[in-house]
Amino acid sequence: MTSQAAEKTTSTQQPVAIVKTSEGSVRLELWPDAAPETVKNFIDLAEGRKAFKDAKSGEEVTKPFYDGLTFHRVIKDFMIQGGCPLGTGTAGPGYQFKDEVNAVGLGLSELKAIKDGQTHPWLLVRSQEDFQRLVLGPALQKMGIKSEEEFKAKMEEIQKTVNAMSLQDIYANQGYVFEKDLTPKKPLRGVIAMANSGPNTNGSQFFINVVDTPHLTGKHTVFGKVIEGMDVVDKISKLETDDSGKTSTPVVIESIRLEKKE
């Protein structure tokens, strides 16, 4: 996968969000054609247009969501993540919404999950337990096979089915749902995408890629890219952190606002 220039242009007809941080400002071009619900949610939370459940008080409030939060998880040569109201990666706005991904447009339907006896590297299968959890278990559930007896009786059929699967099939078995009408966007360097804990668990947390992350293709909604300030993102990504990715000095998101069109 070729690397995307994060800042090819600073002028765009797409909506632009300005992310002001304690380390500098970043301009983000947002992509409603790729992820309309995600872009709307991001803007509405950022500008205080949408009610959310306060993670500390439990009360429903309407105010700029991201102001004062931090980039709570920073991993060098990977990404920077923010948008958790508790700064722990465990909280959000009190609701979740769907993924917006075009698997066919991203080529996932054409990529074999298993080839020459090896699982595709994007599946991140490193052990037999991983294979059971990510590939075989969901496939058996989809096939309606629940007992050891059924498994043994249908071994040949199971093997044939699993060997024929594409990456799209694997992810669909895991619960991901895809939409063919969306503009496909790859998780390249400089993009902003939704952080999640599995299929359709988007809320407020997002990350900005410092490198291409092909293994995330199809599992995270990509909804924009950095068009100015990638140097700020790179600087944040290189800050000293603890083992959880928390920076020694907090990187504060001072505000996120839509840029006014002239």
N, C-alpha and C positions, 0 to 999 in steps of 0.2 A: 504494500500500500504506500503510495507516494505521500510525502508530507505536504500539508497544506500551509501556504504562507498565511500567517495569522493576520497580517495587516496589509493586504494588497491595496486597499483603498480606504479613504476616510469619508468619502461621500457615498450615500446610499439612499434609495427610495424606501427602504425598509424602516420600521421603527427602530430607534436607537435608545439604549438605556445608558446612563452615566452612573458608574459605580465609584463612589468616592470612598477611599479607604485611608487608613492611617499611614499607608506606604505610598500613596499616590492614587491617581484616577485611571479608570479603565472605561473605554467606550465599547459597548456591545451592540452589534447589529443583531436584531431578533428576527426570527423566521416564522411568521404565522402560516405560511404555506406548508411548512414541514410539521408544525406542532401548534395548531391554533388554540387549543384549550390550555396548553402549557404556557404559551406566551401570554395569553390573557390572565391566567392565574398569577404569573410572575409580576406582570405590570400592576395588576389590581392589589396584590399584597404590598408591593414596593411603594405604591402611591397612597396607600391607605383607603382604597375604595371598597375593600372586601372585608367582611367580618371574619374573625378567627377566634379560636379559643386560646386565651392566654395560658401558656404552659405552666406558669407559676401559681396564678390565682384561680385558674379554672373558669374564669369569667369570659363571656363573649365580648370582644372589643373590636373597634374599627380604628386603626391608626397605621402609619407606615410600619410594616412588619419588620423590615430588615435593619432599620436604623438602630445602631448600637450593638448589633450582633457581631460575631467574629468569624474569621476563617478558622474553624476549630480543628480541622484535620488537614495537615499539609504533608505531602509525601514528595520528596525530591525526585526528579525525573519521572513524575507520574501526573499529579494534579493537586489543586488546592480546592478545599471543600468548605462551604459555609451555609448559613441559613437555618441553623439549629438554635431555637430560642433559649435553650439551656446550655449551649456550648459543649454538649457531650456527644452529639450525633444521634441522640435518642428521641428527640422531640420534633414537633412540627406545628402546623396550624390547627390541628384538631380534626382534620378530614384528610382523605386520600382520594386520588383520582387516577384515571387510566393512563397507560403508556400511549404514546403516539409514534409509531414506528412502521415503516414500510419495508417488511422483510424481503419481499420480492425485488423491490427497487434496489435494495442493498446487496442483492445477489445471494442471500442466505438459502434460497430454495435450490440453488445450483451447487452448493458446496456440500460434499458428502461428509456425513458425521463420522463415518468409519471408512478408511481406505487402506487397503493392504494390511488389514489387521490392526491399524493404528487409529486412535481417535483423533479428530481434528484438534490442533493445538489451541484453538479458541475456546474449546470446551473445558480446558484446564483440568483434565482428568489425570491425576497423578498417582492414583491408587485404585485397588479393587473397590474400596468403599466409595470413592468418588464416582466410579462407573455405575455402581449400584444406585447411588443417590441421584445422579444427574441424567443417566441414560436408561438403564435397564428398569429401574423401579417405576418411573413415569410411563415407560412403554408398556409394561405389564398392566398397569392401571388402565391405560387407554384401551388395551386389548381385552380387559375384563378378566384377566387371569389372577386369581386370588389364592389359590392353594398350591402346595408343593406337587400334588398329584397332577393338576392341570399343567403346571410348569413342565414337568417331566414328559407328559403326554404330547405337549405341543412344542417341544424343544426345537425341532427343525423349523417350524413356522415362525417361532420367536426369533431365531437366529436370522432367518431370511428377512423378516420385517425390520429388525434392528440394523442389519447391514445395508438396507435400502434407504435408510433415513437420511434426510438432509439436515443441516443445522436448523433450518426453519421448523422442521418436524420435531426436533429435540426440544427447542424452546417452546413450541406450542404445547407439547406434552407436559412441560413444566408449568404451564399456565399463562404464558405470554400470548397476547392477542395482537394481531397486526392489521394494518389498514393500507390497502393498495393505492388509495387516492392521494396519499400524502407525498410531498417531495422528499425523497430519501436523502438523509444526511449522515455521513460517516463520523465516527468519534475521533477526529483528527486533532492535531495540536491547535490550540487556540479556541476550540469550541466550548460552549457552555452546555451542560447536559444536566438532567435531573438525577440526583442521588436517590436510591431506593433500597428497600430491603426484600425485593422480589417483585413479581408481576403486579402491576397496577397499585403500587404503594407510594406514588408520588405525593408530595405535600409542599414543602418549602425549601428543602435542602437541595443544593446544586453544587456542581463542581466545574472547574475550568481546566481543561487538559493542558499540560506542559509538553506532552509528547503525543504521538499517535497511539491510540489504545484499541487496536483492532479486535481484541478479545472481548470488548464491551459491545461490539456491534450487535444490534437487535435487542439488547437488554436494558438500554438506557435511552430516554428521549433526548435527542440532540435538538436544541431550539435556538441556537444563535452562535456567533463567533466574535472574538475580539477584533476590533478594527483599529483601535489605538490603545496603547498602554500595555502591550504584551511584555514589555520590559518590567513593568510593575508586577505582573503575574509571575514572571521568571524570578524576580527578586524575592517575592514572598515564598516561592517554592524552595528557595535555597536557605531559608532561615533555619536556625537551630531549633530542633523539636525534641520532645520526649518520645518514648516508644509508641505512644498512641497517635502521634502526629500533631500534638498540641505544641504551638510555638512558645518559646521561652518568654517572649514579649508578645502579648495579644495583638493580632492584626484586626483592627476594628473596621467594620463596614459602617461608615458614617452615614451614608444614604445611598439609595438607588432611586433614580428618577428618570422618567422619559425625557429625552431631549426635545425641546420645542423646535418645530419646523419653521423655518423663516418663510 
